[in-house]
Amino acid sequence: MPKILPIKTSTALVDDAWLERLQRAAFEYFPSNTNPSNGLVADTSRDGSPVSISVVGLALSCYPVAVERGWIGRDEAVQYCLAALRFFSASDQSGGPSATGYQGFYFHFLDMRTGARVWRSELSMIDTALLIAGMLTAQRYFTATTPQESELRELADALYRRIDWHWAQDGGDTIRQGWKPECGFLHYGWEGYSEAIVLYALAMGSPTHPITGECYQSWTATYQWENLYDFDFLYAGPLFVHHYSHAWIDFRGIRDKFMQEKRSDYFENTRRATYIQREYAQRNPYEFAGYGENCWGLTACDGPTEENSGAARGTHRVFGYAARGVPYGPDDGTLSCPTVVASLPFAPDIAVEAMQYMLARYPQIISDGRLASSFNPTLADGEGRPWVSAGYYGLDQGVMVMMIENYRSGWLWALMRNCPYLTQGLRNAGFAGGWLDKPAASEAGTR
């Protein structure tokens, strides 16, 4: 078993055993919310939820962890993964209004039963990238010579190679964010730092339809370097932006041209972003209830609306599901404990302190061992209980599984350091140093 990093804390509420239970409960979201006939996974646990393709990608990434941890048998995990890969391989790629995808990309939200596009959602480049990252994770792990695992690897390879990343530039300098059959490409690309490093790395590592290094440099040219609360960092307001690519990529010590010039790296940048979150909550400029040194976490998450905000309705503006950010907003008093958990690899001491405080102060945020997407202490009921998001979100649960594993063992990072497409894409983007300059491990994917 991997070495578990020590948790520096004076109480036992959050310890190694608790993290194990939380990680396993988060993983159980996937088999519980999957259509076994096609491997598609619901965006949320709420009735009638559609599929989110990015959540499928997280599921594919979490099954290897679950096998290694002994939570599910290898053969059963392979069947879940293979069902999804078979579905996407055979899916409708015509780009029609009720298709599944186009040019190798997929629509953001799909029907759980048929896999057809729903909600007139966009063909999503970033969500496709997260899906493909999951496929490649499964490919790196399931390396047995059985017919099932061989088929899984072949399908993952074919699905990655089929994506026309160059088409997604639409002749522009950067990759477009989306496309719809009704109107074509959306009128905005990736501008400013975001969770898209994994998107660009996969696009640049493609052996069939790659983008060029100039495309990546055009994206980083839109970055915004700031000084906030005496921290110099690459700005992005919501904390998830600083997490998602890190779920697969170990950024410790590897740098692109931008980070070389700043004498930093993306891992250190996320550490600073975490401390900025805490400082913002301490300052609490809007005087929301609960905010403080150990109660922070603004990110993309569910939130109260005018219809569900309860007794405190109308006391201040609420945003529903939104990407809340620091320090420029939006902010309506809604916090996410899962994003604090995902901060463990970067700032473990303050993340553990925050988790312990939130769990002790607001026990309603966890049920059956699984953390809710978000809570809002300002919108409390007559007994002082905060508003809590109903149900669970697959993105939250999946990122917690992956980031807890990266914190506890670093195993997922080690696995993906040996993914040739991803590492070549990073090199093509100009990343160098650290593990990228070392020979690949001879026993990739084992521990």
C-alpha positions, 0 to 999 in steps of 0.5 A, spaced: 500 500 500 502 507 498 505 511 504 499 515 507 502 522 508 501 525 516 496 529 517 498 535 522 492 536 527 490 536 534 483 532 534 481 526 531 475 528 527 479 528 520 484 523 520 487 517 515 481 513 517 476 518 516 479 520 509 479 513 507 471 513 509 470 519 505 474 517 499 470 510 498 463 514 499 465 519 494 467 513 489 460 509 491 457 515 487 459 512 480 456 505 481 450 508 484 448 513 478 451 509 472 446 506 467 450 499 466 448 498 459 452 504 457 456 506 462 453 513 462 454 517 469 449 522 471 451 529 473 447 529 479 444 524 484 437 528 483 431 524 479 431 525 472 439 528 472 442 527 465 449 525 463 455 529 464 460 527 459 466 530 464 463 526 470 464 519 466 471 521 465 472 522 472 468 515 473 473 512 469 479 515 473 476 513 479 475 505 478 483 504 478 483 507 484 477 503 487 480 497 484 487 498 488 484 500 494 479 494 494 473 497 494 471 493 487 473 487 483 477 488 477 473 485 473 467 489 475 470 495 474 473 493 467 465 492 465 463 499 467 469 502 464 468 498 457 461 499 457 462 507 457 468 506 451 463 501 447 458 506 447 462 512 445 465 508 440 458 507 437 455 513 438 452 518 433 457 523 431 453 526 426 453 533 429 445 533 429 441 536 434 440 529 437 446 526 436 452 524 441 457 528 438 461 531 432 468 531 430 470 526 436 467 531 441 461 530 445 455 534 447 456 536 454 449 533 457 446 527 454 440 522 455 442 517 461 438 511 456 440 513 449 446 518 450 442 523 445 444 530 446 439 534 451 438 541 454 440 544 447 447 543 450 454 545 447 459 540 444 464 541 449 471 541 448 473 542 455 468 536 458 470 532 452 478 533 454 476 531 461 472 525 458 478 523 454 483 524 460 479 518 464 479 514 458 487 514 458 487 513 465 483 507 465 487 505 459 494 506 463 491 502 468 488 496 465 494 493 462 492 485 462 492 481 456 485 479 457 480 480 451 476 485 455 482 489 457 485 489 451 479 491 447 478 497 453 485 499 451 484 499 443 477 503 444 481 508 448 486 509 443 481 510 437 477 515 441 482 519 443 485 519 436 478 520 432 478 527 435 479 533 431 483 538 435 485 543 430 478 543 427 476 546 434 480 552 433 475 554 428 481 558 424 483 562 431 489 563 435 486 558 441 481 553 442 473 555 442 469 553 448 464 550 444 459 548 438 452 548 437 448 545 431 444 551 431 449 556 430 456 553 429 462 555 434 460 559 440 463 566 440 468 565 445 475 561 446 479 560 452 481 566 454 485 567 461 487 562 466 482 556 467 482 548 468 484 547 460 491 545 461 489 538 460 485 540 454 491 543 451 496 538 453 491 532 450 490 537 444 498 538 443 499 530 444 494 528 439 498 523 433 492 525 428 489 532 429 494 536 433 494 543 435 500 547 434 505 550 440 503 557 437 495 555 439 498 554 447 502 560 447 496 564 444 492 562 450 497 563 455 498 570 453 491 572 455 493 570 463 492 575 468 498 575 473 496 579 480 498 580 487 492 579 492 493 579 499 501 579 498 501 573 494 503 573 487 499 568 483 496 567 476 489 569 477 483 565 477 477 566 482 473 559 483 478 554 486 476 548 481 480 552 476 486 551 480 484 543 481 481 540 475 488 539 471 491 537 477 487 531 478 491 528 472 497 532 472 503 532 477 505 539 476 510 539 481 517 542 478 515 542 471 514 549 468 512 552 461 514 558 458 510 563 462 511 559 469 519 559 468 518 567 467 515 567 473 519 562 477 513 558 479 509 552 477 502 551 477 502 546 483 505 552 487 500 557 484 494 553 486 497 553 493 497 560 493 490 560 491 488 556 496 491 561 501 488 567 498 481 563 499 482 563 506 485 570 507 478 572 503 474 569 507 477 572 513 476 579 511 469 577 509 468 583 505 460 582 504 459 580 512 456 573 510 455 568 516 460 563 517 466 565 513 473 565 517 480 562 517 477 555 517 471 556 513 472 558 506 471 555 499 468 559 493 468 555 487 463 552 481 458 549 485 450 548 487 447 554 490 440 557 493 435 560 488 430 565 490 425 559 490 429 554 495 433 559 499 428 558 505 426 563 511 432 568 509 429 569 502 430 576 499 435 578 504 441 578 499 442 576 491 443 568 490 445 565 484 443 558 484 449 554 480 454 558 479 462 559 479 463 563 485 470 566 485 475 570 490 476 576 490 471 579 485 465 574 485 460 572 484 459 571 492 452 570 495 455 566 502 455 559 499 461 555 500 463 548 498 467 543 502 468 538 497 473 544 494 476 544 500 478 537 500 480 537 493 485 542 496 489 537 500 495 536 496 497 543 496 495 546 503 494 540 507 494 543 514 489 549 512 485 544 508 484 539 514 483 545 519 477 547 515 474 541 514 474 539 521 471 546 523 466 545 517 464 538 519 463 540 527 460 547 526 455 544 520 454 537 521 448 537 516 453 538 510 455 530 510 450 525 510 452 517 509 459 519 509 458 523 503 459 531 502 454 535 499 456 540 494 455 546 498 452 550 504 450 557 505 450 559 513 447 566 511 441 562 509 440 559 515 433 556 518 430 558 525 434 553 528 441 555 525 441 550 520 445 552 514 442 551 507 445 545 504 445 543 497 440 537 495 443 531 492 450 530 490 454 532 484 459 527 480 464 532 479 465 534 486 465 526 488 470 524 483 475 530 484 475 528 491 476 521 490 482 523 485 485 529 490 485 524 496 489 519 492 494 524 490 494 527 497 495 520 500 499 516 495 501 520 489 499 514 485 494 517 480 500 522 478 505 517 477 500 513 473 499 519 468 506 521 468 507 514 464 501 516 459 505 518 452 500 522 449 499 527 455 507 527 457 508 529 449 503 534 449 506 537 455 513 537 452 510 540 446 507 546 450 513 547 452 513 544 459 520 542 462 524 540 468 522 535 474 519 528 472 518 530 465 526 530 464 527 523 467 526 517 464 519 513 464 518 508 470 519 501 468 513 499 472 508 504 470 501 504 473 503 499 479 505 500 486 
